[in-house]
Amino acid sequence: IVQGQDVLVRHYVFENLGPDKISFKFLYFASLHLDSHGAGNAVLYYPNSDALVHYRHGYAFCIGGTLPTAGYQCGNALHDASDGHLSGSPNSLDSQGCLVWDIDKLEGYQTREMTVFVTPGHRIEAALTALERARQTGHRMLFRQTLDWWVQFWGTDEPSDDGLYRRSLSVCRLLTDGETGAVIAAPEIDEHYTKCGGYGYCWPRDGVIVAYAMGRAGYHDFSARFYHWCLVAQAENGSWLQRYDAAGFLGPSWGHQIDETGSVLWGMWQHYLQTGDNGFLQNIWPALVRGADYLCDNIDPKTNLPAPSFDLWEERVGEHAYSAAAVAAGLKGAVITAARLGQSGAAVRWEQTIGTVEEGISDSLWSEERGYFLRTVRKKVSHDEYCGCINAGQEAGVTEDAKGYRGYFVQADDVVDASLLGLVYPYGILPPDDPRVKKTVAAIEARLTSPGVGGIKRYENDNYIGGNPWIITTLWLALYHIAAGNRDEAAYHLKWVQEHQTELGYLSEQVCRDSGIPNWVIPLTWSHAMYILTVVEMREKGWL
């Protein structure tokens, strides 16, 4: 993919490995569902360009090569492509199209080359023009332009022997919308939501970690574009909701997560600390005010914690330690921003709420009996679970909303969870040497280390995709140990991640607990961002 140009380059080299002359066919099939729609797609063959054009609404994709084709087919092309004989149908109200080339009389031990270009445009004419421009430029020059762009992007300040670091920078850049600044979690692997809720969206929480990592690595323009996108995506009530498309429109959602709003406010302040850009503070101030007021309006007076919402794993509703840390850190950033802009009067309530939430973390979440922080209190449960808790003598309760619908909760969820590390990193609500933190980390290491393969699981009895160790949680523990000054422990977890990258240098979401093979989503921007942060933090300590 050539940066700054509308072209995908696929260059092919056919090599005859034997002594005899051979002839064969090369087919290029495509079925494009443009704008995420299976209906309304169409495909045309353009003889003057010897190319297919797939189009729908305001999108067109042109596919053509450097050698003359021997045939084409629009519509129902997969079936006919299987026998190599295309019908020559010039148009179809279908998503499928295919081109075929005859590779004739390839001499023994010789090679022949050709390039296929895929060129997009908002109109068919633009896509066709891009194709002709790519043909004229040629794959060698386009490759040279691409390499030069990435060399300039990487610069010379990264560890030269760490290809995973450079790959991580590249992944974060490639999964960022060049126009809007939105950072998607991963290339979509489950567009029909058969195994999960889909990954091809921008979660503000994930985006903040990516922006923070890229800023720490020196890519401040990247972070600035992301926070510009945040201004577009913010809801009228001041919150940032679960996830959005790249344009900032709310994506399919199954529940609000209050930590997203807190993390955005924290991230905005971190961007200022990295850049000293006063104009940035002025620009975000109205959004920051709405966001901070929203957080203050959503504190549970019974616990002094943020009101019930989904946790960062998007699996349970309650009042969570990680959410509390994000909210307190976000409000701290807002208070300091207000002071910097001479608006301290607006921040009195925010500062009071910080104290309230910090008090809630200590009073409502610390369990002296268990010896670690609770991940959640007032966790929503079913009626049957509620009855079971009551029968077992556990503290539980009932809520009722304005419409009379009843809900049920259990007061304490004592499952050990790696997200408790968020109390220290990145939000800094508690110091790494706090005795309660050290006991919590010891519980995480003892209960969440995956037997055999190693790595850190999300939480006890996790059953998502088999309950595997995750890259982000393993690096999260490394980042805690960096903050605590534990060099050997941090290096151990960093090495584990390096040993579980793919052959191409990508980091997955998970690692199979049985085989140790990278598993599920590949690549995940959050994983790569955590790797960048771990490397940067260790370099700053002189450990790398």
FENBELLIN-V271447 format. One record per residue. RES is the residue in one letter. SS is DSSP state (H for helix, E for strand, L for the rest). OMEGA is omega as a letter, one per 30 degrees, with the letter a starting at -180 (* if undefined). Layout:
BEGIN
res:RES ss:SS omega:OMEGA
res:RES ss:SS omega:OMEGA
END
This chain:
BEGIN
res:I ss:L omega:a
res:V ss:L omega:a
res:Q ss:L omega:l
res:G ss:L omega:l
res:Q ss:L omega:a
res:D ss:L omega:a
res:V ss:L omega:l
res:L ss:E omega:a
res:V ss:E omega:l
res:R ss:E omega:a
res:H ss:E omega:a
res:Y ss:E omega:l
res:V ss:E omega:l
res:F ss:E omega:a
res:E ss:E omega:l
res:N ss:L omega:a
res:L ss:L omega:a
res:G ss:L omega:a
res:P ss:L omega:a
res:D ss:L omega:l
res:K ss:L omega:a
res:I ss:E omega:l
res:S ss:E omega:l
res:F ss:E omega:l
res:K ss:E omega:l
res:F ss:E omega:a
res:L ss:E omega:l
res:Y ss:E omega:a
res:F ss:E omega:l
res:A ss:E omega:l
res:S ss:E omega:a
res:L ss:L omega:l
res:H ss:L omega:a
res:L ss:H omega:l
res:D ss:H omega:l
res:S ss:H omega:a
res:H ss:L omega:l
res:G ss:L omega:a
res:A ss:L omega:l
res:G ss:L omega:l
res:N ss:L omega:l
res:A ss:E omega:a
res:V ss:E omega:a
res:L ss:E omega:l
res:Y ss:E omega:l
res:Y ss:E omega:a
res:P ss:L omega:a
res:N ss:L omega:l
res:S ss:L omega:a
res:D ss:L omega:a
res:A ss:E omega:l
res:L ss:E omega:l
res:V ss:E omega:l
res:H ss:E omega:a
res:Y ss:E omega:l
res:R ss:E omega:l
res:H ss:L omega:a
res:G ss:L omega:a
res:Y ss:E omega:l
res:A ss:E omega:l
res:F ss:E omega:a
res:C ss:E omega:l
res:I ss:E omega:l
res:G ss:E omega:a
res:G ss:E omega:a
res:T ss:L omega:l
res:L ss:L omega:l
res:P ss:L omega:l
res:T ss:L omega:l
res:A ss:L omega:l
res:G ss:E omega:a
res:Y ss:E omega:l
res:Q ss:E omega:l
res:C ss:E omega:l
res:G ss:L omega:l
res:N ss:L omega:a
res:A ss:H omega:a
res:L ss:H omega:a
res:H ss:H omega:a
res:D ss:H omega:l
res:A ss:H omega:a
res:S ss:L omega:l
res:D ss:L omega:l
res:G ss:L omega:a
res:H ss:L omega:a
res:L ss:L omega:a
res:S ss:L omega:a
res:G ss:L omega:l
res:S ss:L omega:a
res:P ss:L omega:a
res:N ss:E omega:a
res:S ss:E omega:l
res:L ss:L omega:a
res:D ss:L omega:l
res:S ss:L omega:a
res:Q ss:E omega:l
res:G ss:E omega:a
res:C ss:E omega:l
res:L ss:E omega:l
res:V ss:E omega:l
res:W ss:E omega:l
res:D ss:E omega:l
res:I ss:E omega:a
res:D ss:E omega:l
res:K ss:E omega:l
res:L ss:E omega:a
res:E ss:L omega:l
res:G ss:L omega:l
res:Y ss:L omega:l
res:Q ss:L omega:l
res:T ss:E omega:l
res:R ss:E omega:a
res:E ss:E omega:l
res:M ss:E omega:l
res:T ss:E omega:l
res:V ss:E omega:l
res:F ss:E omega:l
res:V ss:E omega:a
res:T ss:E omega:l
res:P ss:E omega:l
res:G ss:E omega:l
res:H ss:L omega:l
res:R ss:L omega:a
res:I ss:H omega:a
res:E ss:H omega:l
res:A ss:H omega:l
res:A ss:H omega:l
res:L ss:H omega:l
res:T ss:H omega:l
res:A ss:H omega:l
res:L ss:H omega:a
res:E ss:H omega:l
res:R ss:H omega:l
res:A ss:H omega:l
res:R ss:H omega:a
res:Q ss:H omega:a
res:T ss:H omega:l
res:G ss:L omega:a
res:H ss:H omega:a
res:R ss:H omega:l
res:M ss:H omega:l
res:L ss:H omega:l
res:F ss:H omega:l
res:R ss:H omega:l
res:Q ss:H omega:l
res:T ss:H omega:l
res:L ss:H omega:l
res:D ss:H omega:a
res:W ss:H omega:a
res:W ss:H omega:l
res:V ss:H omega:l
res:Q ss:H omega:a
res:F ss:H omega:a
res:W ss:H omega:a
res:G ss:L omega:a
res:T ss:L omega:a
res:D ss:L omega:a
res:E ss:L omega:l
res:P ss:L omega:a
res:S ss:L omega:a
res:D ss:L omega:a
res:D ss:L omega:l
res:G ss:H omega:l
res:L ss:H omega:l
res:Y ss:H omega:l
res:R ss:H omega:l
res:R ss:H omega:l
res:S ss:H omega:l
res:L ss:H omega:a
res:S ss:H omega:a
res:V ss:H omega:a
res:C ss:H omega:l
res:R ss:H omega:a
res:L ss:H omega:a
res:L ss:L omega:l
res:T ss:E omega:l
res:D ss:L omega:a
res:G ss:L omega:a
res:E ss:L omega:a
res:T ss:L omega:a
res:G ss:L omega:l
res:A ss:L omega:l
res:V ss:E omega:l
res:I ss:L omega:a
res:A ss:L omega:a
res:A ss:L omega:l
res:P ss:L omega:a
res:E ss:L omega:l
res:I ss:L omega:a
res:D ss:L omega:a
res:E ss:L omega:l
res:H ss:L omega:l
res:Y ss:L omega:a
res:T ss:L omega:a
res:K ss:L omega:a
res:C ss:L omega:a
res:G ss:L omega:a
res:G ss:L omega:a
res:Y ss:L omega:a
res:G ss:L omega:a
res:Y ss:L omega:l
res:C ss:E omega:l
res:W ss:L omega:l
res:P ss:H omega:l
res:R ss:H omega:l
res:D ss:H omega:a
res:G ss:H omega:l
res:V ss:H omega:a
res:I ss:H omega:l
res:V ss:H omega:l
res:A ss:H omega:l
res:Y ss:H omega:l
res:A ss:H omega:a
res:M ss:H omega:l
res:G ss:H omega:l
res:R ss:H omega:l
res:A ss:L omega:l
res:G ss:L omega:a
res:Y ss:L omega:a
res:H ss:H omega:l
res:D ss:H omega:l
res:F ss:H omega:a
res:S ss:H omega:a
res:A ss:H omega:l
res:R ss:H omega:l
res:F ss:H omega:a
res:Y ss:H omega:l
res:H ss:H omega:l
res:W ss:H omega:l
res:C ss:H omega:l
res:L ss:H omega:l
res:V ss:H omega:a
res:A ss:H omega:a
res:Q ss:L omega:l
res:A ss:L omega:a
res:E ss:L omega:a
res:N ss:L omega:l
res:G ss:L omega:a
res:S ss:L omega:l
res:W ss:L omega:a
res:L ss:L omega:a
res:Q ss:L omega:a
res:R ss:L omega:a
res:Y ss:E omega:l
res:D ss:L omega:a
res:A ss:L omega:l
res:A ss:L omega:l
res:G ss:L omega:l
res:F ss:L omega:a
res:L ss:E omega:l
res:G ss:L omega:l
res:P ss:L omega:a
res:S ss:L omega:l
res:W ss:L omega:l
res:G ss:L omega:l
res:H ss:L omega:l
res:Q ss:L omega:a
res:I ss:H omega:l
res:D ss:H omega:a
res:E ss:H omega:l
res:T ss:H omega:l
res:G ss:H omega:a
res:S ss:H omega:l
res:V ss:H omega:l
res:L ss:H omega:l
res:W ss:H omega:a
res:G ss:H omega:l
res:M ss:H omega:l
res:W ss:H omega:l
res:Q ss:H omega:l
res:H ss:H omega:l
res:Y ss:H omega:l
res:L ss:H omega:a
res:Q ss:H omega:a
res:T ss:H omega:a
res:G ss:L omega:a
res:D ss:L omega:a
res:N ss:H omega:l
res:G ss:H omega:l
res:F ss:H omega:l
res:L ss:H omega:l
res:Q ss:H omega:a
res:N ss:H omega:a
res:I ss:H omega:a
res:W ss:H omega:l
res:P ss:H omega:l
res:A ss:H omega:l
res:L ss:H omega:l
res:V ss:H omega:a
res:R ss:H omega:a
res:G ss:H omega:a
res:A ss:H omega:l
res:D ss:H omega:l
res:Y ss:H omega:a
res:L ss:H omega:a
res:C ss:H omega:l
res:D ss:L omega:a
res:N ss:L omega:l
res:I ss:E omega:l
res:D ss:E omega:a
res:P ss:L omega:a
res:K ss:L omega:a
res:T ss:L omega:a
res:N ss:L omega:l
res:L ss:E omega:l
res:P ss:E omega:a
res:A ss:L omega:a
res:P ss:L omega:l
res:S ss:E omega:l
res:F ss:E omega:l
res:D ss:L omega:a
res:L ss:L omega:l
res:W ss:L omega:l
res:E ss:L omega:a
res:E ss:L omega:a
res:R ss:L omega:l
res:V ss:E omega:l
res:G ss:E omega:l
res:E ss:E omega:a
res:H ss:E omega:l
res:A ss:H omega:a
res:Y ss:H omega:l
res:S ss:H omega:l
res:A ss:H omega:l
res:A ss:H omega:a
res:A ss:H omega:a
res:V ss:H omega:l
res:A ss:H omega:l
res:A ss:H omega:l
res:G ss:H omega:l
res:L ss:H omega:l
res:K ss:H omega:l
res:G ss:H omega:l
res:A ss:H omega:a
res:V ss:H omega:a
res:I ss:H omega:l
res:T ss:H omega:l
res:A ss:H omega:l
res:A ss:H omega:a
res:R ss:H omega:a
res:L ss:L omega:a
res:G ss:L omega:a
res:Q ss:L omega:a
res:S ss:H omega:l
res:G ss:H omega:a
res:A ss:H omega:a
res:A ss:H omega:a
res:V ss:H omega:l
res:R ss:H omega:a
res:W ss:H omega:a
res:E ss:H omega:l
res:Q ss:H omega:a
res:T ss:H omega:l
res:I ss:H omega:l
res:G ss:H omega:l
res:T ss:H omega:a
res:V ss:H omega:l
res:E ss:H omega:l
res:E ss:H omega:l
res:G ss:H omega:l
res:I ss:H omega:a
res:S ss:H omega:a
res:D ss:H omega:a
res:S ss:H omega:a
res:L ss:H omega:l
res:W ss:E omega:l
res:S ss:E omega:l
res:E ss:L omega:a
res:E ss:L omega:a
res:R ss:L omega:l
res:G ss:L omega:l
res:Y ss:E omega:l
res:F ss:E omega:l
res:L ss:L omega:l
res:R ss:L omega:a
res:T ss:E omega:l
res:V ss:E omega:a
res:R ss:E omega:a
res:K ss:E omega:l
res:K ss:E omega:l
res:V ss:E omega:l
res:S ss:L omega:l
res:H ss:H omega:a
res:D ss:H omega:l
res:E ss:H omega:l
res:Y ss:H omega:l
res:C ss:H omega:l
res:G ss:H omega:l
res:C ss:H omega:l
res:I ss:H omega:a
res:N ss:H omega:l
res:A ss:L omega:l
res:G ss:L omega:l
res:Q ss:L omega:l
res:E ss:L omega:l
res:A ss:E omega:a
res:G ss:E omega:a
res:V ss:E omega:l
res:T ss:E omega:l
res:E ss:E omega:a
res:D ss:L omega:a
res:A ss:L omega:l
res:K ss:L omega:l
res:G ss:L omega:l
res:Y ss:L omega:a
res:R ss:E omega:l
res:G ss:E omega:a
res:Y ss:E omega:l
res:F ss:E omega:l
res:V ss:E omega:a
res:Q ss:E omega:a
res:A ss:E omega:l
res:D ss:E omega:a
res:D ss:L omega:l
res:V ss:L omega:l
res:V ss:L omega:a
res:D ss:E omega:a
res:A ss:H omega:a
res:S ss:H omega:l
res:L ss:H omega:l
res:L ss:H omega:l
res:G ss:H omega:l
res:L ss:H omega:l
res:V ss:L omega:a
res:Y ss:L omega:g
res:P ss:L omega:a
res:Y ss:L omega:l
res:G ss:L omega:l
res:I ss:L omega:l
res:L ss:L omega:l
res:P ss:L omega:a
res:P ss:L omega:a
res:D ss:L omega:l
res:D ss:L omega:a
res:P ss:H omega:l
res:R ss:H omega:l
res:V ss:H omega:a
res:K ss:H omega:l
res:K ss:H omega:l
res:T ss:H omega:l
res:V ss:H omega:l
res:A ss:H omega:l
res:A ss:H omega:l
res:I ss:H omega:a
res:E ss:H omega:a
res:A ss:H omega:a
res:R ss:H omega:a
res:L ss:H omega:l
res:T ss:E omega:a
res:S ss:L omega:a
res:P ss:L omega:l
res:G ss:L omega:a
res:V ss:L omega:a
res:G ss:L omega:a
res:G ss:L omega:a
res:I ss:E omega:l
res:K ss:E omega:l
res:R ss:L omega:a
res:Y ss:E omega:a
res:E ss:L omega:l
res:N ss:L omega:l
res:D ss:L omega:a
res:N ss:L omega:l
res:Y ss:H omega:a
res:I ss:H omega:l
res:G ss:H omega:l
res:G ss:L omega:a
res:N ss:L omega:l
res:P ss:E omega:a
res:W ss:E omega:l
res:I ss:H omega:a
res:I ss:H omega:a
res:T ss:H omega:l
res:T ss:H omega:l
res:L ss:H omega:l
res:W ss:H omega:l
res:L ss:H omega:l
res:A ss:H omega:a
res:L ss:H omega:l
res:Y ss:H omega:a
res:H ss:H omega:l
res:I ss:H omega:l
res:A ss:H omega:a
res:A ss:H omega:l
res:G ss:L omega:a
res:N ss:L omega:a
res:R ss:H omega:a
res:D ss:H omega:l
res:E ss:H omega:l
res:A ss:H omega:a
res:A ss:H omega:l
res:Y ss:H omega:a
res:H ss:H omega:l
res:L ss:H omega:l
res:K ss:H omega:l
res:W ss:H omega:l
res:V ss:H omega:l
res:Q ss:H omega:a
res:E ss:H omega:a
res:H ss:L omega:l
res:Q ss:L omega:l
res:T ss:L omega:l
res:E ss:L omega:l
res:L ss:L omega:l
res:G ss:L omega:l
res:Y ss:L omega:l
res:L ss:L omega:l
res:S ss:E omega:l
res:E ss:E omega:a
res:Q ss:E omega:l
res:V ss:E omega:a
res:C ss:L omega:a
res:R ss:L omega:a
res:D ss:L omega:a
res:S ss:L omega:a
res:G ss:L omega:a
res:I ss:L omega:l
res:P ss:E omega:a
res:N ss:E omega:l
res:W ss:E omega:a
res:V ss:E omega:l
res:I ss:E omega:f
res:P ss:L omega:l
res:L ss:L omega:a
res:T ss:H omega:l
res:W ss:H omega:l
res:S ss:H omega:a
res:H ss:H omega:l
res:A ss:H omega:l
res:M ss:H omega:l
res:Y ss:H omega:l
res:I ss:H omega:a
res:L ss:H omega:a
res:T ss:H omega:l
res:V ss:H omega:a
res:V ss:H omega:a
res:E ss:H omega:a
res:M ss:H omega:l
res:R ss:H omega:a
res:E ss:H omega:l
res:K ss:L omega:a
res:G ss:L omega:a
res:W ss:L omega:l
res:L ss:L omega:*
END
